[in-house]
Amino acid sequence: MSKNNKSRQIFLLVSTALCCAVITVMTAVVKINLPLNGEYIHLGDSMIYLSACILPMPYSLIAAAVGAGLADIFTGAAVWAPFTVIIKILNALPFSLMYSLKVVKNPNRLLNRAVAPMPVLSGVVTVVGYLVAGGILYSFAYSVTSVPMSIVQAVSNAAVYYAAAAALDKIEFKKRIFNKF
């Protein structure tokens, strides 16, 4: 392995670990508790979206799975972790595919025509995924009651992603940081 390849590999591993940490913190710590079913709104999904726009596959999928899975474990909801890992991989996948398949015209932008609809798709994945997971773990009657809050969760994270991606694009974040490696 050449020195440049080794440096890039180390950079990607460190970046992935950093994204894992940010996803974990924004899911487990930065949250708004809700009165229904012990639910809360967190901003972890928006960080998954950003990570999936920044990191190449499979690093983006690893960051999403590990970061969100750790958040479940750290918050005492370990029973949800296996479902979360799958759901969050599926959340990151559409974003990552847009970059991997070179559908994105400017790969240095985090918000563009190709990825702009992806928070909606990921939101649907989140709502349906946790509906099924809750049905398996508890009951579908219980799980259905959480759908409105899952929708609020998805919309909140989409809004944060759009705002953060636009701000990061304005300062050319990806170009400045990731084009060096």
Secondary structure in CASP SS format (residue, H / E / C, confidence):
PFRMAT SS
TARGET T0000
AUTHOR 0000-0000-0000
METHOD secondary structure of the structure
MODEL  1
M C 1.00
S C 1.00
K H 1.00
N H 1.00
N H 1.00
K H 1.00
S H 1.00
R H 1.00
Q H 1.00
I H 1.00
F H 1.00
L H 1.00
L H 1.00
V H 1.00
S H 1.00
T H 1.00
A H 1.00
L H 1.00
C H 1.00
C H 1.00
A H 1.00
V H 1.00
I H 1.00
T H 1.00
V H 1.00
M H 1.00
T H 1.00
A H 1.00
V C 1.00
V C 1.00
K E 1.00
I E 1.00
N E 1.00
L C 1.00
P C 1.00
L C 1.00
N C 1.00
G C 1.00
E C 1.00
Y E 1.00
I E 1.00
H E 1.00
L C 1.00
G H 1.00
D H 1.00
S H 1.00
M H 1.00
I H 1.00
Y H 1.00
L H 1.00
S H 1.00
A H 1.00
C H 1.00
I H 1.00
L C 1.00
P C 1.00
M C 1.00
P C 1.00
Y H 1.00
S H 1.00
L H 1.00
I H 1.00
A H 1.00
A H 1.00
A H 1.00
V H 1.00
G H 1.00
A H 1.00
G H 1.00
L H 1.00
A H 1.00
D H 1.00
I H 1.00
F H 1.00
T C 1.00
G C 1.00
A C 1.00
A H 1.00
V H 1.00
W H 1.00
A H 1.00
P H 1.00
F H 1.00
T H 1.00
V H 1.00
I H 1.00
I H 1.00
K H 1.00
I H 1.00
L H 1.00
N H 1.00
A H 1.00
L H 1.00
P H 1.00
F H 1.00
S H 1.00
L H 1.00
M H 1.00
Y H 1.00
S H 1.00
L C 1.00
K C 1.00
V C 1.00
V C 1.00
K C 1.00
N C 1.00
P C 1.00
N C 1.00
R C 1.00
L C 1.00
L C 1.00
N C 1.00
R C 1.00
A C 1.00
V C 1.00
A C 1.00
P C 1.00
M H 1.00
P H 1.00
V H 1.00
L H 1.00
S H 1.00
G H 1.00
V H 1.00
V H 1.00
T H 1.00
V H 1.00
V H 1.00
G H 1.00
Y H 1.00
L H 1.00
V H 1.00
A H 1.00
G H 1.00
G H 1.00
I H 1.00
L H 1.00
Y C 1.00
S C 1.00
F H 1.00
A H 1.00
Y H 1.00
S H 1.00
V H 1.00
T H 1.00
S C 1.00
V H 1.00
P H 1.00
M H 1.00
S H 1.00
I H 1.00
V H 1.00
Q H 1.00
A H 1.00
V H 1.00
S H 1.00
N H 1.00
A H 1.00
A H 1.00
V H 1.00
Y H 1.00
Y H 1.00
A H 1.00
A H 1.00
A H 1.00
A H 1.00
A H 1.00
L H 1.00
D H 1.00
K H 1.00
I C 1.00
E C 1.00
F H 1.00
K H 1.00
K H 1.00
R H 1.00
I H 1.00
F H 1.00
N C 1.00
K C 1.00
F C 1.00
END
